[in-house]
Amino acid sequence: MTKILDLPPGLPAAGTRTESDAMGEIEVPADRYWGAQTQRSLLHFSIGDDRMPKAVYHAYGHVKRAAAIVNGRAGRLEEWMAALIARVSEEVIAGELDEHFPLFVWQTGSGTQSNMNVNEVIGNRAIQLVGGELGSKTPIHPNDHVNKAQSSNDTFPTAMHIASVRALHERLLPSVELLCAAIEAKAAAWQDVVKIGRTHLQDAVPLTVGQQWNGYAHQLRGAIAQVTVSAEGLYELAAGGTAVGTGLNAPPDFGEQIAAEIAASTGYPFRTAPDKFAALAGLDAMVAASAGVRALAVVLMKLANDIRWLASGPRAGLAELRLPANEPGSSIMPGKVNPTQCEAMVMVCIQVLANDSAVAAAGAQGTFELNTMRPIVIADFLHSTTILADACRTFREYCVVGIELNTRQIDAYVGRSLMLVTALAPAIGYDRASEIAHKADREDTTLREAAIESGYISAEDFDRIVDPRGMV
């Protein structure tokens, strides 16, 4: 039995150490766990500032832990070795080794460098815990042991799905649920406040503010359901397909067993993909999930735009809503307050739409047995879920919760509305009702005055028929 040392994560070392791979030797920072392949990736793919999201590595921890357990159970790894790899994988899951995952998004399209980054970090951390020499690959080898029965081609898409499911269910959807609840609370409070409706940006018949906001809430509930359904394919995992989907170098039922372990450790109903060839060659589940997030962004953009237009003013706009004054709105115009949370939400939604376009384009790039556009897909998907979740939180906290009604303005719009004439049509006919509306508009009088002057209806009947509350 190999003795495992009780050492916290970290390498109190300076300078460099020599690591090696099939290409030869290379110097790496001595205070980092990564090895030669990670270092080469840092040199060859130093493109921009976009780093592979840490959520991918946390997900990879679940993959490596599950693989070690399954390999150990089958006797393909010694018991102590499997337990040690699983232990270090748990440190990866917990984010305790985050500083050792530095790679850029822009790398090989299979995610091989990120997979090897994980393998090297787990391997060297395990070597440290048995008192070995870092970089020696003894007694834990990054390929032979940490990556046993695996390929980047099946583990990277597996990590993608795990990270995506967690991002949706632990971050995005809870944030949207809270926003939806805040909107429903406003709808309930304003259920009986009659306002004028608008279609084609023109005055329409009345409704209540509550009805309008219930519409927003229902749209959001629908979008939540669509995100949930669109993400169902993410529960299918490619692990077990190895290089091209045949499962070469993996034991029978490895895919089923590793999926079961991942399901147990994450609490989500992951299962092995029924066809590993499709799982490796395509990105269909990610494309579908991204489309669901895009649909949510479309609803949120409509909501944010409606609110900022309804709050336009305060003297020369619609001014039906009063938004919280969170910060000065202008560096030159004193006292100006702007709908900043609405603007931020719209910009976030625009970015989500752009990210989804990239995901769809990448999904169409699958060639033969492997789609090699995976890093951009997971980076953009996680970017979308992160910024949309955060935007829903700030929009709720700093906008929706504090919105107030300008009832004086709302009542004035209802009182001067020409489209209340719609209620007269059944009594006097469409053409006569239209004549009254045009007369009131042309002469800048109230609808009541124009109707009575027309002689088509009495004041008593007008007051009985044209009742805004009875029209909602």
Secondary structure as UniProt FT lines:
FT   STRAND          16..21
FT   TURN            22..23
FT   STRAND          24..29
FT   TURN            30..31
FT   HELIX           36..44
FT   HELIX           54..73
FT   TURN            74..75
FT   HELIX           79..93
FT   TURN            94..97
FT   HELIX           98..100
FT   TURN            109..110
FT   HELIX           112..129
FT   TURN            130..131
FT   TURN            134..135
FT   HELIX           142..146
FT   TURN            147..149
FT   HELIX           152..167
FT   HELIX           168..172
FT   HELIX           173..189
FT   TURN            190..192
FT   STRAND          194..199
FT   TURN            200..201
FT   STRAND          202..208
FT   HELIX           209..230
FT   HELIX           232..235
FT   STRAND          236..237
FT   TURN            239..240
FT   TURN            242..244
FT   TURN            248..249
FT   TURN            252..253
FT   HELIX           254..266
FT   STRAND          271..272
FT   HELIX           276..281
FT   HELIX           284..310
FT   STRAND          321..322
FT   TURN            334..335
FT   HELIX           340..363
FT   TURN            364..365
FT   TURN            368..369
FT   HELIX           374..398
FT   HELIX           400..402
FT   STRAND          404..405
FT   HELIX           407..416
FT   HELIX           419..424
FT   HELIX           425..428
FT   HELIX           430..443
FT   HELIX           447..454
FT   HELIX           459..465
FT   HELIX           468..471
//
